[in-house]
Amino acid sequence: MAILETTTTTFESDVLKSDLPVLVDFWAPWCGPCKALTPIVTKLADELVGKVKVVKLNVDDCPEIAGKYSIMSIPTLLIFVGGAVSDQLIGLVQKDKIMDKLNKHI
């Protein structure tokens, strides 16, 4: 699987210092829509190997990062380019909508 689990200690190296655009999935194990989004995110990760890094961040385990990026509801997808947030999608979104945002950065 091409999805990386990131934490407070690895977020900077996994996301902020990545040479590739990074899709970060902010989620929690108790979140139903998050679970529904997982297969979509997994498919994207498999299809975009070498083009986009796909990372999951558990908001329960890393509340300070979720707070830093003002994550108010999950699932939230943030796209980071060059260490900065360039796009955001909130809720259970379809694969083509995510790809529309990612294609700007690939």
N, C-alpha and C positions, 0 to 999 in steps of 0.2 A: 504494500500500500504506500502511496506517495504522500500521505498526510503526516505531518509532524505535529506532535503534541508539544506546545510551548508552555513555559512557566514564567514566573516573575524573574527567575535567575537567568533564563535563556532567551527571554523576549528580545532583548537588545541585539544579540547575535543572530537569532532566528529571523527577526523581522526588520529591525531598524537598520542593520548593517548588511542586509541582503543585496546582492548584485541584481537579482531578479525582482520583478514586481511580486508582492506577497498578498495573497487572499487570506485574511484572518477571520475564522469563524468563531465568534464569541457565543458560547453555549453553556448549558448545564445539563447534567444527567437526568434531572427531573422534568425537563422542558419537552413537552410533546412535539411542538413545531420544530424544535432543534433536532429531535430524533428523525422527523420526517425529512429534514433538510440534509441529513448526513449522507444518504445515498447519492444525492445530487452533487454535493461537494466532493465525495469520493470519486465519482465519475469524472468531474472536472480535473481533479488532481491526477488521475490516470492519463487523461487526454492531453494535459498540458505540461507533462514532465519536461524539464529543461527550459520551459518558457515562463512558467509562473510557479512560485513556491506556495503550497497550500498548508496552512497552519491552523490548528484548533486550540482555543484557549478557554479553559473551564473558568467561568466567572466566579464560581464559589471558591475555587482554589486561589484565584488571582484577583481579588476585588480591587486592589490598588491600580492595576492596569485597566480594568473595566472602568473605574472611576476617572482615570486620567483621560480616557477617550470618550467620556460622557455616555457610556453604554447604559441606556435606561430600560431597554427591553431586549429580549433575546428571542430568537436568534438575530444577531446583527453581523453582517459581513462588512469588513473594512478592507479596502484595497490600499496598500502602502506602496509608494514608488519613491525610491531614494530616501527612505526613512520617514516620509511624511504621508499622511492620509490624503488620498486623491479622490476616493469615491466611497460611498456607503450604501448598503442595502439593508433594510430592516424587515424582519418577518420571514415567512416561508415564501421564498421567491423561486421562480422557475429557472431552469438552467439557461435558457436563451437570454433571459434578462441579465443574469450574471455575466454571461459571455459578452453581451453588448458593452458592459462596463469594462471588462478585462481586455477586450480587443483594442481599446484605445491605448493600451500600455504594452502590448505584445509586439 
